[in-house]
Amino acid sequence: MRSEDAVEIVRATLALAFPTASAEGLTRAAETVIRWGSEEAAQQLDEGLTTRMLLDLLGAAGVEPADFRPAERGWLARRYEEAAEYRTWSRSQGMPRLPFLPRPLDEPIEPTGPDDPDDPGGSRLRA
């Protein structure tokens, strides 16, 4: 699938969720969702990160959280205070600056070669 087609599909979906967003905001948010997908951002989501992702997406779309109406009344208000204060995905325009905590590696890194007697912690690692 071409990336332009994927953006249009996501954009159409976001238009239903964010009816007050501008055309430019919807496009920016759709491009953000596609980028997060390529970053595998959903792999580490918990409740706090899910709320942070929604708030980031609202920011990318230029929609105020007060203008967003989730299907479950009060969901965002309850979750807003529990939003993670960091993210594991890239930051886009409209999102507040927060610390980035990378995902843990899928496979552990193993030390290379013989141990260095001057470095008992074994900081020489292979990539």
The first five atom37 places (N, CA, C, CB, O) and aatype in JSON, in Angstrom:
{
  "aatype": [12, 1, 15, 6, 3, 0, 19, 6, 9, 19, 1, 0, 16, 10, 0, 10, 0, 13, 14, 16, 0, 15, 0, 6, 7, 10, 16, 1, 0, 0, 6, 16, 19, 9, 1, 17, 7, 15, 6, 6, 0, 0, 5, 5, 10, 3, 6, 7, 10, 16, 16, 1, 12, 10, 10, 3, 10, 10, 7, 0, 0, 7, 19, 6, 14, 0, 3, 13, 1, 14, 0, 6, 1, 7, 17, 10, 0, 1, 1, 18, 6, 6, 0, 0, 6, 18, 1, 16, 17, 15, 1, 15, 5, 7, 12, 14, 1, 10, 14, 13, 10, 14, 1, 14, 10, 3, 6, 14, 9, 6, 14, 16, 7, 14, 3, 3, 14, 3, 3, 14, 7, 7, 15, 1, 10, 1, 0],
  "atom_mask": [
    [1, 1, 1, 1, 1],
    [1, 1, 1, 1, 1],
    [1, 1, 1, 1, 1],
    [1, 1, 1, 1, 1],
    [1, 1, 1, 1, 1],
    [1, 1, 1, 1, 1],
    [1, 1, 1, 1, 1],
    [1, 1, 1, 1, 1],
    [1, 1, 1, 1, 1],
    [1, 1, 1, 1, 1],
    [1, 1, 1, 1, 1],
    [1, 1, 1, 1, 1],
    [1, 1, 1, 1, 1],
    [1, 1, 1, 1, 1],
    [1, 1, 1, 1, 1],
    [1, 1, 1, 1, 1],
    [1, 1, 1, 1, 1],
    [1, 1, 1, 1, 1],
    [1, 1, 1, 1, 1],
    [1, 1, 1, 1, 1],
    [1, 1, 1, 1, 1],
    [1, 1, 1, 1, 1],
    [1, 1, 1, 1, 1],
    [1, 1, 1, 1, 1],
    [1, 1, 1, 0, 1],
    [1, 1, 1, 1, 1],
    [1, 1, 1, 1, 1],
    [1, 1, 1, 1, 1],
    [1, 1, 1, 1, 1],
    [1, 1, 1, 1, 1],
    [1, 1, 1, 1, 1],
    [1, 1, 1, 1, 1],
    [1, 1, 1, 1, 1],
    [1, 1, 1, 1, 1],
    [1, 1, 1, 1, 1],
    [1, 1, 1, 1, 1],
    [1, 1, 1, 0, 1],
    [1, 1, 1, 1, 1],
    [1, 1, 1, 1, 1],
    [1, 1, 1, 1, 1],
    [1, 1, 1, 1, 1],
    [1, 1, 1, 1, 1],
    [1, 1, 1, 1, 1],
    [1, 1, 1, 1, 1],
    [1, 1, 1, 1, 1],
    [1, 1, 1, 1, 1],
    [1, 1, 1, 1, 1],
    [1, 1, 1, 0, 1],
    [1, 1, 1, 1, 1],
    [1, 1, 1, 1, 1],
    [1, 1, 1, 1, 1],
    [1, 1, 1, 1, 1],
    [1, 1, 1, 1, 1],
    [1, 1, 1, 1, 1],
    [1, 1, 1, 1, 1],
    [1, 1, 1, 1, 1],
    [1, 1, 1, 1, 1],
    [1, 1, 1, 1, 1],
    [1, 1, 1, 0, 1],
    [1, 1, 1, 1, 1],
    [1, 1, 1, 1, 1],
    [1, 1, 1, 0, 1],
    [1, 1, 1, 1, 1],
    [1, 1, 1, 1, 1],
    [1, 1, 1, 1, 1],
    [1, 1, 1, 1, 1],
    [1, 1, 1, 1, 1],
    [1, 1, 1, 1, 1],
    [1, 1, 1, 1, 1],
    [1, 1, 1, 1, 1],
    [1, 1, 1, 1, 1],
    [1, 1, 1, 1, 1],
    [1, 1, 1, 1, 1],
    [1, 1, 1, 0, 1],
    [1, 1, 1, 1, 1],
    [1, 1, 1, 1, 1],
    [1, 1, 1, 1, 1],
    [1, 1, 1, 1, 1],
    [1, 1, 1, 1, 1],
    [1, 1, 1, 1, 1],
    [1, 1, 1, 1, 1],
    [1, 1, 1, 1, 1],
    [1, 1, 1, 1, 1],
    [1, 1, 1, 1, 1],
    [1, 1, 1, 1, 1],
    [1, 1, 1, 1, 1],
    [1, 1, 1, 1, 1],
    [1, 1, 1, 1, 1],
    [1, 1, 1, 1, 1],
    [1, 1, 1, 1, 1],
    [1, 1, 1, 1, 1],
    [1, 1, 1, 1, 1],
    [1, 1, 1, 1, 1],
    [1, 1, 1, 0, 1],
    [1, 1, 1, 1, 1],
    [1, 1, 1, 1, 1],
    [1, 1, 1, 1, 1],
    [1, 1, 1, 1, 1],
    [1, 1, 1, 1, 1],
    [1, 1, 1, 1, 1],
    [1, 1, 1, 1, 1],
    [1, 1, 1, 1, 1],
    [1, 1, 1, 1, 1],
    [1, 1, 1, 1, 1],
    [1, 1, 1, 1, 1],
    [1, 1, 1, 1, 1],
    [1, 1, 1, 1, 1],
    [1, 1, 1, 1, 1],
    [1, 1, 1, 1, 1],
    [1, 1, 1, 1, 1],
    [1, 1, 1, 1, 1],
    [1, 1, 1, 1, 1],
    [1, 1, 1, 0, 1],
    [1, 1, 1, 1, 1],
    [1, 1, 1, 1, 1],
    [1, 1, 1, 1, 1],
    [1, 1, 1, 1, 1],
    [1, 1, 1, 1, 1],
    [1, 1, 1, 1, 1],
    [1, 1, 1, 1, 1],
    [1, 1, 1, 0, 1],
    [1, 1, 1, 0, 1],
    [1, 1, 1, 1, 1],
    [1, 1, 1, 1, 1],
    [1, 1, 1, 1, 1],
    [1, 1, 1, 1, 1],
    [1, 1, 1, 1, 1]
  ],
  "atom_positions": [
    [[0.85, -1.17, 0.0], [0.0, 0.0, 0.0], [0.9, 1.24, 0.0], [-0.96, -0.01, 1.22], [1.88, 1.31, 0.73]],
    [[0.55, 2.18, -0.8], [1.29, 3.44, -0.85], [1.05, 4.22, 0.44], [0.88, 4.28, -2.08], [-0.03, 4.16, 1.02]],
    [[2.07, 4.95, 0.89], [1.94, 5.7, 2.14], [0.85, 6.77, 2.04], [3.28, 6.35, 2.51], [0.17, 7.06, 3.02]],
    [[0.69, 7.36, 0.86], [-0.36, 8.37, 0.68], [-1.75, 7.77, 0.88], [-0.27, 9.01, -0.7], [-2.63, 8.41, 1.45]],
    [[-1.94, 6.53, 0.42], [-3.21, 5.85, 0.6], [-3.46, 5.54, 2.07], [-3.26, 4.57, -0.23], [-4.57, 5.7, 2.57]],
    [[-2.42, 5.09, 2.76], [-2.55, 4.79, 4.19], [-2.9, 6.05, 4.96], [-1.24, 4.17, 4.74], [-3.75, 6.01, 5.86]],
    [[-2.28, 7.16, 4.63], [-2.58, 8.42, 5.31], [-4.03, 8.81, 5.08], [-1.64, 9.55, 4.83], [-4.7, 9.27, 6.01]],
    [[-4.54, 8.64, 3.86], [-5.93, 9.0, 3.58], [-6.92, 8.13, 4.35], [-6.19, 8.88, 2.08], [-7.95, 8.62, 4.8]],
    [[-6.61, 6.84, 4.5], [-7.49, 5.95, 5.26], [-7.52, 6.38, 6.73], [-7.02, 4.48, 5.14], [-8.59, 6.5, 7.32]],
    [[-6.35, 6.62, 7.3], [-6.29, 7.05, 8.7], [-6.93, 8.42, 8.87], [-4.82, 7.08, 9.2], [-7.62, 8.67, 9.85]],
    [[-6.7, 9.29, 7.9], [-7.27, 10.64, 7.96], [-8.8, 10.59, 7.99], [-6.79, 11.48, 6.76], [-9.43, 11.32, 8.75]],
    [[-9.39, 9.74, 7.16], [-10.85, 9.61, 7.13], [-11.38, 9.09, 8.47], [-11.28, 8.66, 6.0], [-12.43, 9.53, 8.93]],
    [[-10.66, 8.17, 9.08], [-11.07, 7.65, 10.38], [-10.96, 8.72, 11.45], [-10.21, 6.44, 10.77], [-11.87, 8.87, 12.27]],
    [[-9.86, 9.47, 11.43], [-9.69, 10.54, 12.42], [-10.72, 11.65, 12.26], [-8.28, 11.12, 12.32], [-11.09, 12.29, 13.23]],
    [[-11.17, 11.87, 11.04], [-12.19, 12.9, 10.81], [-13.48, 12.55, 11.56], [-12.48, 13.05, 9.3], [-14.2, 13.44, 12.01]],
    [[-13.76, 11.27, 11.7], [-14.94, 10.85, 12.46], [-14.72, 11.05, 13.96], [-15.28, 9.38, 12.17], [-15.65, 11.43, 14.68]],
    [[-13.51, 10.8, 14.43], [-13.21, 10.93, 15.86], [-13.0, 12.38, 16.28], [-11.98, 10.11, 16.2], [-13.33, 12.75, 17.4]],
    [[-12.46, 13.2, 15.37], [-12.13, 14.59, 15.68], [-12.84, 15.53, 14.7], [-10.59, 14.82, 15.62], [-12.19, 16.13, 13.84]],
    [[-14.17, 15.66, 14.81], [-14.9, 16.46, 13.83], [-14.55, 17.94, 13.84], [-16.37, 16.3, 14.06], [-14.83, 18.64, 12.87]],
    [[-13.94, 18.45, 14.92], [-13.6, 19.87, 14.97], [-12.2, 20.16, 14.42], [-13.7, 20.37, 16.39], [-11.79, 21.32, 14.35]],
    [[-11.46, 19.12, 14.03], [-10.09, 19.31, 13.53], [-10.12, 19.9, 12.12], [-9.33, 17.97, 13.53], [-11.02, 19.63, 11.33]],
    [[-9.1, 20.7, 11.84], [-8.96, 21.26, 10.49], [-8.46, 20.18, 9.54], [-8.0, 22.48, 10.49], [-7.99, 19.14, 9.98]],
    [[-8.55, 20.44, 8.26], [-8.04, 19.49, 7.26], [-6.54, 19.29, 7.44], [-8.34, 19.99, 5.83], [-6.05, 18.17, 7.33]],
    [[-5.82, 20.38, 7.7], [-4.37, 20.29, 7.93], [-4.07, 19.49, 9.2], [-3.75, 21.7, 8.03], [-3.15, 18.67, 9.22]],
    [[-4.85, 19.72, 10.25], [-4.65, 18.98, 11.5], [-4.91, 17.5, 11.34], [0.0, 0.0, 0.0], [-4.18, 16.68, 11.89]],
    [[-5.93, 17.14, 10.58], [-6.23, 15.72, 10.34], [-5.1, 15.06, 9.56], [-7.55, 15.57, 9.58], [-4.72, 13.93, 9.86]],
    [[-4.58, 15.76, 8.56], [-3.47, 15.2, 7.79], [-2.24, 15.02, 8.66], [-3.15, 16.11, 6.59], [-1.59, 13.98, 8.6]],
    [[-1.91, 16.02, 9.47], [-0.75, 15.92, 10.36], [-0.93, 14.77, 11.35], [-0.54, 17.26, 11.13], [0.01, 14.02, 11.61]],
    [[-2.14, 14.62, 11.92], [-2.4, 13.53, 12.86], [-2.33, 12.17, 12.16], [-3.78, 13.71, 13.51], [-1.81, 11.21, 12.74]],
    [[-2.84, 12.08, 10.94], [-2.78, 10.8, 10.21], [-1.34, 10.42, 9.9], [-3.6, 10.89, 8.91], [-0.97, 9.26, 10.06]],
    [[-0.54, 11.38, 9.48], [0.88, 11.1, 9.22], [1.58, 10.66, 10.5], [1.58, 12.34, 8.63], [2.47, 9.8, 10.47]],
    [[1.19, 11.24, 11.62], [1.76, 10.87, 12.92], [1.41, 9.44, 13.27], [1.26, 11.82, 14.01], [2.27, 8.69, 13.73]],
    [[0.16, 9.05, 13.07], [-0.27, 7.68, 13.36], [0.5, 6.68, 12.5], [-1.79, 7.52, 13.12], [0.92, 5.63, 13.0]],
    [[0.69, 6.99, 11.24], [1.45, 6.1, 10.35], [2.89, 5.98, 10.83], [1.41, 6.62, 8.89], [3.45, 4.88, 10.85]],
    [[3.5, 7.09, 11.22], [4.88, 7.05, 11.72], [4.96, 6.23, 13.0], [5.4, 8.47, 11.97], [5.88, 5.42, 13.16]],
    [[4.01, 6.42, 13.92], [4.01, 5.64, 15.16], [3.88, 4.15, 14.86], [2.88, 6.09, 16.09], [4.48, 3.32, 15.54]],
    [[3.09, 3.81, 13.84], [2.97, 2.41, 13.46], [4.29, 1.83, 13.0], [0.0, 0.0, 0.0], [4.62, 0.7, 13.34]],
    [[5.04, 2.61, 12.24], [6.34, 2.12, 11.78], [7.33, 2.03, 12.93], [6.89, 3.02, 10.69], [8.29, 1.25, 12.87]],
    [[7.12, 2.82, 13.99], [7.96, 2.76, 15.18], [7.52, 1.66, 16.15], [7.94, 4.11, 15.89], [8.16, 1.44, 17.18]],
    [[6.43, 0.98, 15.82], [5.84, -0.06, 16.68], [5.5, 0.5, 18.05], [6.8, -1.25, 16.82], [5.74, -0.16, 19.07]],
    [[4.94, 1.7, 18.09], [4.63, 2.37, 19.35], [3.61, 1.61, 20.19], [4.13, 3.76, 19.07], [3.62, 1.72, 21.41]],
    [[2.74, 0.85, 19.57], [1.69, 0.15, 20.3], [2.2, -1.04, 21.11], [0.63, -0.31, 19.35], [1.47, -1.59, 21.94]],
    [[3.43, -1.45, 20.87], [3.96, -2.65, 21.53], [4.03, -2.51, 23.04], [5.33, -2.97, 21.0], [3.91, -3.51, 23.75]],
    [[4.23, -1.3, 23.57], [4.46, -1.1, 24.99], [3.34, -0.34, 25.7], [5.75, -0.37, 25.18], [3.53, 0.12, 26.82]],
    [[2.19, -0.21, 25.08], [1.13, 0.62, 25.65], [0.53, 0.01, 26.91], [0.04, 0.84, 24.63], [0.26, -1.19, 26.98]],
    [[0.33, 0.86, 27.9], [-0.45, 0.54, 29.08], [-1.47, 1.68, 29.21], [0.45, 0.38, 30.38], [-1.56, 2.5, 28.3]],
    [[-2.23, 1.76, 30.3], [-3.26, 2.79, 30.39], [-2.68, 4.2, 30.35], [-4.06, 2.61, 31.67], [-3.21, 5.07, 29.66]],
    [[-1.59, 4.43, 31.09], [-0.99, 5.75, 31.1], [-0.45, 6.17, 29.75], [0.0, 0.0, 0.0], [-0.62, 7.31, 29.34]],
    [[0.21, 5.24, 29.05], [0.75, 5.55, 27.72], [-0.36, 5.67, 26.69], [1.75, 4.48, 27.29], [-0.24, 6.46, 25.75]],
    [[-1.43, 4.91, 26.84], [-2.56, 5.03, 25.91], [-3.18, 6.41, 26.02], [-3.63, 3.95, 26.2], [-3.48, 7.04, 25.0]],
    [[-3.35, 6.89, 27.24], [-3.89, 8.24, 27.43], [-2.94, 9.28, 26.89], [-4.17, 8.5, 28.91], [-3.37, 10.24, 26.25]],
    [[-1.63, 9.11, 27.13], [-0.64, 10.05, 26.6], [-0.69, 10.05, 25.08], [0.78, 9.7, 27.1], [-0.59, 11.12, 24.47]],
    [[-0.84, 8.88, 24.46], [-0.89, 8.81, 23.0], [-2.11, 9.55, 22.47], [-0.91, 7.34, 22.54], [-2.01, 10.26, 21.47]],
    [[-3.26, 9.39, 23.13], [-4.46, 10.09, 22.69], [-4.27, 11.6, 22.83], [-5.69, 9.62, 23.5], [-4.63, 12.36, 21.93]],
    [[-3.7, 12.05, 23.95], [-3.46, 13.48, 24.13], [-2.48, 14.0, 23.09], [-2.93, 13.76, 25.54], [-2.66, 15.1, 22.57]],
    [[-1.45, 13.21, 22.78], [-0.5, 13.61, 21.73], [-1.19, 13.7, 20.38], [0.67, 12.6, 21.65], [-0.93, 14.62, 19.6]],
    [[-2.07, 12.75, 20.1], [-2.79, 12.76, 18.83], [-3.73, 13.96, 18.73], [-3.58, 11.46, 18.66], [-3.85, 14.58, 17.67]],
    [[-4.39, 14.3, 19.83], [-5.22, 15.5, 19.86], [-4.37, 16.74, 19.58], [-5.95, 15.64, 21.22], [-4.78, 17.64, 18.85]],
    [[-3.17, 16.78, 20.19], [-2.27, 17.91, 19.95], [-1.83, 17.99, 18.51], [0.0, 0.0, 0.0], [-1.77, 19.08, 17.93]],
    [[-1.51, 16.85, 17.91], [-1.09, 16.83, 16.51], [-2.21, 17.3, 15.6], [-0.63, 15.42, 16.11], [-1.96, 17.95, 14.59]],
    [[-3.44, 16.96, 15.95], [-4.6, 17.34, 15.14], [-5.04, 18.77, 15.42], [-5.75, 16.39, 15.38], [-5.86, 19.32, 14.68]],
    [[-4.51, 19.38, 16.49], [-4.9, 20.74, 16.84], [-6.27, 20.8, 17.5], [0.0, 0.0, 0.0], [-6.96, 21.81, 17.41]],
    [[-6.65, 19.73, 18.17], [-7.95, 19.66, 18.85], [-7.73, 19.79, 20.35], [-8.69, 18.32, 18.51], [-6.88, 19.1, 20.92]],
    [[-8.47, 20.67, 20.99], [-8.39, 20.81, 22.45], [-9.01, 19.57, 23.1], [-9.1, 22.11, 22.93], [-10.05, 19.1, 22.64]],
    [[-8.39, 19.04, 24.15], [-8.97, 17.87, 24.82], [-10.42, 18.08, 25.26], [-8.13, 17.51, 26.03], [-11.2, 17.13, 25.27]],
    [[-10.78, 19.32, 25.61], [-12.16, 19.6, 26.02], [-13.14, 19.42, 24.86], [-12.27, 21.02, 26.58], [-14.33, 19.19, 25.09]],
    [[-12.65, 19.54, 23.61], [-13.52, 19.39, 22.44], [-13.69, 17.93, 22.02], [-12.96, 20.17, 21.28], [-14.54, 17.62, 21.18]],
    [[-12.89, 17.04, 22.6], [-12.96, 15.62, 22.24], [-14.05, 14.95, 23.06], [-11.59, 14.92, 22.46], [-14.1, 15.13, 24.28]],
    [[-14.9, 14.19, 22.41], [-16.0, 13.5, 23.08], [-15.83, 11.99, 22.91], [-17.38, 13.97, 22.51], [-16.25, 11.43, 21.9]],
    [[-15.2, 11.34, 23.9], [-15.05, 9.88, 23.8], [-16.39, 9.19, 23.92], [-14.09, 9.37, 24.88], [-17.35, 9.77, 24.44]],
    [[-16.47, 7.96, 23.45], [-17.72, 7.19, 23.5], [-18.19, 7.01, 24.95], [-17.53, 5.82, 22.82], [-19.39, 7.03, 25.22]],
    [[-17.26, 6.83, 25.85], [-17.59, 6.66, 27.26], [-17.46, 8.01, 27.94], [-16.67, 5.59, 27.95], [-16.37, 8.58, 28.01]],
    [[-18.57, 8.54, 28.45], [-18.54, 9.86, 29.1], [-17.54, 9.89, 30.25], [-19.94, 10.24, 29.61], [-17.47, 8.96, 31.06]],
    [[-16.78, 10.96, 30.31], [-15.84, 11.15, 31.41], [-14.56, 10.34, 31.31], [0.0, 0.0, 0.0], [-13.72, 10.42, 32.2]],
    [[-14.4, 9.56, 30.23], [-13.22, 8.71, 30.12], [-11.94, 9.55, 30.15], [-13.28, 7.88, 28.84], [-11.03, 9.26, 30.92]],
    [[-11.88, 10.57, 29.32], [-10.66, 11.36, 29.23], [-10.41, 12.11, 30.54], [-10.75, 12.35, 28.07], [-9.26, 12.21, 30.98]],
    [[-11.45, 12.64, 31.15], [-11.27, 13.36, 32.42], [-10.7, 12.43, 33.49], [-12.61, 13.95, 32.89], [-9.84, 12.85, 34.26]],
    [[-11.16, 11.2, 33.53], [-10.64, 10.24, 34.53], [-9.21, 9.86, 34.21], [-11.52, 8.98, 34.58], [-8.39, 9.71, 35.11]],
    [[-8.9, 9.7, 32.94], [-7.59, 9.23, 32.52], [-6.55, 10.34, 32.44], [-7.7, 8.55, 31.19], [-5.35, 10.08, 32.54]],
    [[-7.01, 11.58, 32.25], [-6.09, 12.7, 32.03], [-5.02, 12.78, 33.12], [-6.87, 14.01, 31.96], [-3.85, 12.99, 32.83]],
    [[-5.41, 12.61, 34.36], [-4.47, 12.7, 35.47], [-3.52, 11.51, 35.51], [-5.22, 12.8, 36.79], [-2.45, 11.59, 36.11]],
    [[-3.9, 10.4, 34.86], [-3.08, 9.2, 34.85], [-2.18, 9.11, 33.62], [-3.95, 7.98, 34.94], [-1.48, 8.12, 33.43]],
    [[-2.21, 10.14, 32.77], [-1.41, 10.1, 31.53], [0.07, 10.03, 31.88], [-1.71, 11.34, 30.65], [0.54, 10.74, 32.76]],
    [[0.79, 9.18, 31.18], [2.22, 9.04, 31.4], [2.92, 10.38, 31.15], [2.81, 7.94, 30.47], [2.52, 11.15, 30.28]],
    [[3.95, 10.64, 31.91], [4.72, 11.87, 31.76], [5.95, 11.65, 30.88], [5.14, 12.41, 33.13], [6.94, 12.38, 30.99]],
    [[5.88, 10.65, 30.03], [6.95, 10.35, 29.08], [6.28, 9.7, 27.88], [8.06, 9.43, 29.7], [5.1, 9.39, 27.92]],
    [[7.04, 9.5, 26.82], [6.51, 8.79, 25.65], [7.58, 7.87, 25.1], [6.03, 9.79, 24.55], [8.78, 8.07, 25.33]],
    [[7.13, 6.85, 24.36], [8.04, 5.9, 23.73], [7.98, 6.04, 22.21], [7.7, 4.45, 24.15], [8.5, 5.18, 21.49]],
    [[7.36, 7.08, 21.73], [7.22, 7.32, 20.3], [7.72, 8.73, 19.99], [5.73, 7.14, 19.84], [7.94, 9.53, 20.9]],
    [[7.88, 9.02, 18.72], [8.42, 10.32, 18.32], [7.41, 11.44, 18.59], [8.79, 10.29, 16.83], [6.2, 11.23, 18.59]],
    [[7.95, 12.61, 18.82], [7.14, 13.79, 19.1], [6.89, 14.55, 17.82], [7.83, 14.69, 20.15], [7.78, 14.68, 16.98]],
    [[5.68, 15.06, 17.66], [5.32, 15.86, 16.5], [4.88, 17.24, 16.95], [4.2, 15.17, 15.68], [4.73, 17.51, 18.15]],
    [[4.69, 18.1, 15.99], [4.2, 19.45, 16.26], [2.89, 19.39, 17.04], [4.01, 20.24, 14.94], [2.03, 18.57, 16.75]],
    [[2.76, 20.25, 18.03], [1.53, 20.31, 18.81], [1.57, 19.48, 20.07], [0.0, 0.0, 0.0], [0.65, 19.55, 20.88]],
    [[2.62, 18.7, 20.26], [2.74, 17.85, 21.45], [3.67, 18.52, 22.44], [3.25, 16.43, 21.07], [4.68, 19.1, 22.05]],
    [[3.35, 18.44, 23.73], [4.25, 19.04, 24.72], [5.57, 18.29, 24.78], [3.59, 19.04, 26.11], [5.65, 17.11, 24.43]],
    [[6.6, 18.98, 25.2], [7.91, 18.33, 25.37], [7.86, 17.47, 26.61], [9.06, 19.39, 25.47], [7.55, 17.94, 27.71]],
    [[8.16, 16.2, 26.43], [8.21, 15.24, 27.53], [9.43, 14.36, 27.31], [6.91, 14.39, 27.6], [9.94, 14.27, 26.2]],
    [[9.9, 13.7, 28.37], [11.02, 12.77, 28.19], [10.64, 11.62, 27.25], [11.48, 12.22, 29.55], [9.5, 11.16, 27.23]],
    [[11.62, 11.17, 26.5], [11.46, 10.0, 25.63], [12.17, 8.84, 26.31], [12.03, 10.26, 24.19], [13.37, 8.93, 26.59]],
    [[11.46, 7.77, 26.57], [12.05, 6.56, 27.13], [11.96, 5.47, 26.08], [11.33, 6.14, 28.46], [10.87, 5.0, 25.78]],
    [[13.1, 5.07, 25.52], [13.05, 4.04, 24.47], [12.54, 2.71, 25.0], [14.43, 3.86, 23.85], [12.68, 2.39, 26.18]],
    [[11.95, 1.95, 24.1], [11.48, 0.61, 24.45], [12.66, -0.26, 24.81], [10.68, -0.01, 23.29], [13.77, -0.05, 24.31]],
    [[12.44, -1.25, 25.68], [13.53, -2.2, 25.94], [13.86, -2.97, 24.67], [13.15, -3.19, 27.08], [13.0, -3.16, 23.81]],
    [[15.1, -3.39, 24.56], [15.52, -4.16, 23.39], [14.79, -5.49, 23.33], [17.05, -4.39, 23.42], [14.48, -6.09, 24.36]],
    [[14.52, -5.95, 22.12], [13.86, -7.24, 21.96], [14.78, -8.38, 22.39], [13.42, -7.44, 20.51], [14.32, -9.39, 22.94]],
    [[16.07, -8.22, 22.15], [17.05, -9.23, 22.53], [18.14, -8.58, 23.36], [17.67, -9.93, 21.28], [18.57, -7.47, 23.04]],
    [[18.58, -9.24, 24.43], [19.63, -8.63, 25.24], [20.94, -8.51, 24.47], [19.85, -9.45, 26.52], [21.24, -9.32, 23.58]],
    [[21.7, -7.51, 24.81], [23.02, -7.3, 24.2], [24.03, -8.09, 25.02], [23.41, -5.78, 24.14], [24.03, -8.04, 26.25]],
    [[24.89, -8.82, 24.32], [25.88, -9.65, 25.01], [27.25, -8.99, 24.94], [25.94, -11.06, 24.39], [27.58, -8.33, 23.96]],
    [[28.06, -9.18, 26.0], [29.43, -8.63, 25.97], [30.23, -9.28, 24.85], [30.13, -8.84, 27.32], [29.95, -10.42, 24.46]],
    [[31.21, -8.56, 24.35], [32.07, -9.1, 23.3], [33.44, -9.43, 23.86], [32.18, -8.11, 22.13], [33.9, -8.82, 24.82]],
    [[34.08, -10.38, 23.25], [35.47, -10.71, 23.55], [35.75, -10.97, 25.02], [0.0, 0.0, 0.0], [34.83, -11.11, 25.83]],
    [[37.03, -11.04, 25.36], [37.41, -11.31, 26.74], [37.09, -10.11, 27.62], [38.9, -11.65, 26.84], [37.06, -8.96, 27.16]],
    [[36.85, -10.39, 28.88], [36.58, -9.32, 29.83], [37.77, -8.41, 29.97], [36.19, -9.88, 31.19], [38.92, -8.87, 29.96]],
    [[37.52, -7.13, 30.1], [38.57, -6.15, 30.31], [38.81, -6.05, 31.82], [38.19, -4.76, 29.69], [37.89, -5.68, 32.55]],
    [[40.01, -6.37, 32.32], [40.25, -6.31, 33.76], [40.09, -4.9, 34.32], [41.63, -6.84, 34.07], [39.84, -4.74, 35.52]],
    [[40.24, -3.88, 33.48], [40.07, -2.5, 33.94], [38.61, -2.07, 33.93], [40.88, -1.55, 33.07], [38.28, -0.99, 34.43]],
    [[37.74, -2.9, 33.37], [36.32, -2.57, 33.27], [35.51, -3.76, 33.77], [35.92, -2.2, 31.81], [34.98, -4.52, 32.95]],
    [[35.39, -3.95, 35.09], [34.69, -5.13, 35.61], [33.2, -5.13, 35.27], [34.85, -5.2, 37.1], [32.57, -6.19, 35.29]],
    [[32.63, -3.95, 34.94], [31.22, -3.9, 34.58], [30.94, -4.39, 33.18], [0.0, 0.0, 0.0], [29.79, -4.61, 32.81]],
    [[31.98, -4.57, 32.39], [31.82, -5.09, 31.02], [31.07, -4.13, 30.13], [0.0, 0.0, 0.0], [30.11, -4.53, 29.48]],
    [[31.49, -2.86, 30.09], [30.76, -1.88, 29.31], [31.0, -2.01, 27.81], [31.13, -0.52, 29.77], [30.3, -1.36, 27.03]],
    [[31.97, -2.83, 27.4], [32.2, -3.04, 25.96], [31.14, -4.01, 25.47], [33.65, -3.58, 25.67], [31.24, -5.21, 25.71]],
    [[30.15, -3.49, 24.79], [29.05, -4.32, 24.3], [29.01, -4.28, 22.8], [27.71, -3.86, 24.88], [29.43, -3.3, 22.17]],
    [[28.5, -5.33, 22.22], [28.35, -5.34, 20.77], [26.97, -4.86, 20.42], [28.61, -6.76, 20.18], [26.01, -5.08, 21.16]],
    [[26.86, -4.2, 19.28], [25.58, -3.63, 18.85], [24.73, -4.69, 18.21], [25.78, -2.46, 17.87], [23.61, -4.42, 17.78]]
  ]
}
